[in-house]
Amino acid sequence: MTETHRLTCHCGAVELRVRLSDGLATARRCDCSFCRRRGAPAVSVPLDGLEIVKGESNLTLYTWGTHTAQHHFCATCGIYTHHRRRSDPNEYGVNMGALDGINPAAHDIPWSDGVNHPSDT
């Protein structure tokens, strides 16, 4: 089943429509140096499953290292909205906590080993 959700930053300047192909089953946290500081769990969205409804010009990009992972944030409130994954550049990870009606605290979310990333071997 395909689920479509609304995702917004804190101030409302950025809004996305995302299609989760496997619901919240892909939810995970990562312990890489960046994600553990960010603290937001992510769920998977195929590249064609993300639409920027409003605020594209308000998104800012952060990237480093190989520049494969591309992390997007609201330039006004600083909330992470989504990123193109290094582990699979054919999909996005989106901020689970920014999905309307979803509270990550209500879910058991596994951790991924980002410290020992498979792309680093």
Secondary structure as UniProt FT lines:
FT   STRAND          3..8
FT   STRAND          15..20
FT   TURN            21..26
FT   STRAND          28..30
FT   TURN            33..34
FT   HELIX           35..38
FT   STRAND          42..46
FT   HELIX           47..49
FT   STRAND          50..54
FT   HELIX           56..58
FT   STRAND          59..62
FT   TURN            65..66
FT   STRAND          70..74
FT   TURN            75..77
FT   STRAND          80..84
FT   TURN            89..90
FT   STRAND          91..95
FT   HELIX           96..98
FT   TURN            100..101
FT   HELIX           104..106
FT   STRAND          111..112
FT   TURN            115..116
FT   HELIX           118..120
//
